[in-house]
Amino acid sequence: MLIASVLRTAEPYLQGRKVKDLVVGVSLIAVELDNGDIGISYVLRDELQAGCSIFPFGQQVIGEKAADIAQWVVTGGDSLQKAIGMAVLVAASRQQKLEDAETLDRPFGITVKDTDTVGMIGFIPPVAKMIGARAKKLYVFDKGISQCGGKKGSVLPMEEQSRLLPTCDIVALSGTTMINGSIDGILEMCEDAREIIMIGASTPMFPPAFTNSKITILAGSWWDNQHKDNIFKKISLASGISELSSYAIKKSVRVFS
């Protein structure tokens, strides 16, 4: 599994670290490590069970070893526990020095041609608008919208992935595919893509972990910990990623084979 490679690569950055703080919102989760680094991950709320007092583990996280909580991305009993693990990984990645690949004329460090067919896994409106304006075709898939509905435009049925992804020249997939375990199967469908971008706040920014995968770009976010109180407060009030954008340090990093 690709996530196992991420955990191995992240291990040196997790050692000696503990979880200092945690907030779980309706849309996002944020973790602060004891060195002040912050990681954010999405809440896959369409996958959560109904009920009250069914997530007691949230209160057990603070003070625990970061390496132990990061393992939840694999061992977690539900998508919320897995997302907490991912947030820890994102926070730990902040210790690296990563060179940005993005330029003004190359979003995310890639070239989008007017002959390209692009597939998007996980609907991110600004990205869909930007890439869709440059490409010939854009196919969008989003499990949450497909299951629960929404007004987010022409999202295709998930069943169409196996037919359409092999035809795509570029694929942009959400880091949440690492949380719900769909990443490995999706990559198998991307038979001819010359660029595969993992994108979004849930992207674990450890390029060496992806060396032997088909992923070519990691496009995630780090967070300005000077604004930790504002970040945590907004998440506690059900804010989404757009309300936090002023605190984001966006990174687009190429994966070298």
C-alpha positions in Angstrom: 0.0 0.0 0.0 1.2 3.5 -0.8 0.2 4.8 2.6 2.7 2.3 4.2 5.5 4.0 2.2 4.4 7.4 3.5 4.5 6.2 7.1 8.0 4.8 6.6 9.2 8.0 5.1 7.6 10.1 7.8 9.1 8.1 10.7 12.2 10.3 11.3 9.9 13.4 11.4 7.5 11.8 13.9 10.1 10.6 16.3 10.2 12.4 19.6 7.1 14.4 18.7 3.8 14.4 20.6 0.3 15.7 19.8 -0.2 19.0 21.6 -3.7 20.0 20.5 -6.6 18.7 18.3 -9.8 20.2 16.9 -12.4 18.2 15.0 -14.8 20.3 13.0 -17.6 19.4 10.6 -15.4 19.8 7.5 -11.8 19.8 8.8 -9.5 18.4 11.4 -6.4 20.2 12.7 -3.6 18.8 14.8 -0.8 20.7 16.5 2.4 18.9 17.4 4.6 19.9 20.4 7.0 21.8 18.1 4.2 24.0 16.9 3.7 22.5 13.5 0.1 22.2 12.3 -1.5 19.7 10.0 -5.0 19.8 8.5 -7.1 17.0 7.0 -10.6 16.7 5.6 -13.5 15.1 7.5 -15.1 12.5 5.2 -18.4 13.0 7.0 -20.4 11.1 4.4 -18.7 7.9 5.7 -19.3 8.5 9.4 -21.9 6.5 11.3 -24.7 8.3 13.0 -25.1 8.6 16.8 -23.9 10.4 19.9 -20.7 9.9 21.9 -19.3 7.4 19.3 -15.9 9.1 18.8 -14.3 8.9 22.3 -10.8 8.6 20.8 -10.7 12.3 20.0 -10.2 13.1 23.7 -7.4 10.5 24.0 -5.1 12.0 21.3 -3.6 15.0 23.1 -0.3 14.1 24.7 0.1 10.9 22.7 3.2 10.1 20.6 2.8 11.5 17.1 4.2 8.3 15.6 1.4 6.2 17.3 -1.4 8.6 16.2 -0.1 8.7 12.6 -0.6 4.9 12.4 -4.3 5.6 12.7 -4.3 6.4 9.0 -4.1 2.7 8.5 -5.4 1.2 11.8 -8.2 3.6 12.5 -11.6 2.1 13.0 -13.4 4.8 10.9 -12.6 7.6 8.5 -12.5 10.2 11.3 -9.7 8.3 13.2 -7.9 7.8 9.9 -8.1 11.5 9.1 -6.6 12.4 12.5 -3.7 10.2 11.6 -3.3 12.0 8.3 -3.4 15.4 10.0 -0.5 14.3 12.1 1.5 13.2 9.0 0.8 16.6 7.3 2.0 18.4 10.4 5.2 16.3 10.6 6.0 17.0 6.9 6.5 20.7 7.8 10.0 20.0 9.1 11.3 19.4 5.5 12.7 21.9 3.0 10.8 21.3 -0.2 11.4 23.1 -3.5 8.3 24.4 -5.3 7.6 23.3 -8.8 4.8 25.8 -9.6 5.4 28.8 -11.8 3.0 31.5 -13.2 2.5 29.7 -16.4 2.6 26.1 -15.0 0.0 25.5 -12.3 1.2 22.9 -9.9 4.3 22.7 -12.0 2.6 21.0 -14.9 1.7 21.9 -18.5 -1.9 21.5 -19.4 -2.5 21.4 -23.2 -5.6 22.3 -25.0 -5.7 18.7 -26.3 -5.6 17.1 -22.8 -8.3 15.1 -21.1 -8.2 15.7 -17.4 -9.7 13.5 -14.6 -10.4 14.9 -11.2 -11.0 12.7 -8.1 -12.6 14.9 -5.4 -14.2 18.1 -6.6 -12.2 21.2 -5.8 -13.9 24.1 -7.5 -11.0 26.5 -8.0 -8.8 23.7 -9.4 -11.6 22.4 -11.7 -12.1 25.9 -13.0 -8.4 26.6 -13.6 -7.5 23.2 -15.2 -10.9 23.0 -17.1 -10.2 26.3 -18.8 -7.0 25.0 -20.3 -7.9 21.4 -21.1 -10.1 19.9 -23.9 -12.1 17.8 -21.5 -12.6 17.6 -17.7 -14.1 14.6 -15.9 -15.0 15.1 -12.3 -15.7 12.4 -9.7 -16.6 12.9 -6.1 -17.8 10.1 -3.8 -19.4 12.4 -1.3 -21.4 14.4 -3.8 -22.4 11.2 -5.7 -23.7 9.7 -2.4 -25.2 12.7 -0.8 -26.0 15.0 -3.6 -25.0 18.6 -4.0 -25.2 21.6 -6.4 -21.6 21.3 -7.5 -22.1 20.9 -11.3 -21.7 17.9 -13.5 -20.1 15.3 -11.2 -20.0 12.0 -12.9 -21.1 8.6 -11.4 -18.3 6.8 -9.6 -18.9 3.8 -11.7 -17.5 5.7 -14.7 -14.0 5.9 -13.3 -12.9 2.6 -14.7 -14.0 3.6 -18.2 -12.8 7.2 -18.3 -9.6 7.4 -16.1 -7.6 5.3 -18.6 -8.3 7.9 -21.3 -7.0 10.8 -19.2 -3.7 12.6 -19.9 -3.7 14.3 -16.5 -5.3 13.2 -13.3 -5.7 15.3 -10.2 -6.8 13.3 -7.1 -7.5 14.4 -3.6 -5.3 13.5 -0.7 -8.4 12.1 0.9 -7.9 9.0 -1.4 -5.2 8.1 1.1 -7.6 8.3 4.0 -10.4 6.2 2.4 -8.0 3.7 0.9 -9.0 4.2 -2.7 -5.6 5.5 -3.9 -4.0 2.3 -5.0 -7.0 1.2 -7.1 -7.4 4.6 -8.7 -3.7 4.7 -9.7 -4.1 1.3 -11.4 -6.8 2.9 -13.6 -4.6 5.8 -14.7 -3.0 3.8 -17.4 -1.7 6.6 -19.7 -1.6 9.7 -17.6 1.6 11.6 -18.0 1.0 13.7 -14.8 -0.9 12.6 -11.7 -1.3 15.3 -9.0 -2.2 14.6 -5.4 -3.9 17.7 -4.2 -5.5 19.3 -1.2 -4.9 19.8 2.5 -4.9 16.1 3.2 -1.9 15.5 0.9 1.0 14.1 2.9 4.0 16.1 1.6 6.7 13.4 1.6 8.0 13.2 -2.0 10.4 10.2 -1.5 7.4 8.1 -0.4 5.9 8.4 -3.9 9.0 7.6 -5.9 7.8 4.2 -7.1 4.2 5.3 -7.6 2.6 6.9 -10.6 2.1 10.2 -8.8 4.3 13.0 -10.2 3.3 16.1 -8.2 2.3 16.6 -4.5 0.2 19.8 -4.1 -0.6 20.3 -0.5 -0.6 22.9 2.2 1.4 23.8 5.2 0.1 26.2 7.8 1.3 29.4 9.4 1.4 28.4 13.1 1.4 32.1 14.1 -2.3 31.9 13.4 -2.9 28.7 15.3 -5.7 30.1 17.5 -7.6 31.5 14.5 -7.2 28.3 12.5 -8.5 26.1 15.3 -11.3 28.5 16.1 -12.5 28.6 12.5 -12.4 24.9 12.2 -14.4 24.5 15.5 -17.1 26.8 13.8 -17.5 24.5 10.8 -15.3 26.5 8.5 -14.0 24.9 5.3 -10.7 25.3 3.6 -11.6 28.5 1.8 -12.0 30.3 5.1 -8.5 29.2 6.0 -6.7 30.1 2.8 -5.0 33.2 4.2 -3.1 31.0 6.7 -2.0 28.4 4.1 1.5 28.0 2.7 0.7 26.1 -0.5 3.3 23.7 -1.9 3.6 22.0 -5.2 6.5 19.6 -5.3 7.6 17.2 -8.0 8.2 13.6 -7.3 11.4 12.3 -8.9 11.8 8.7 -9.8 
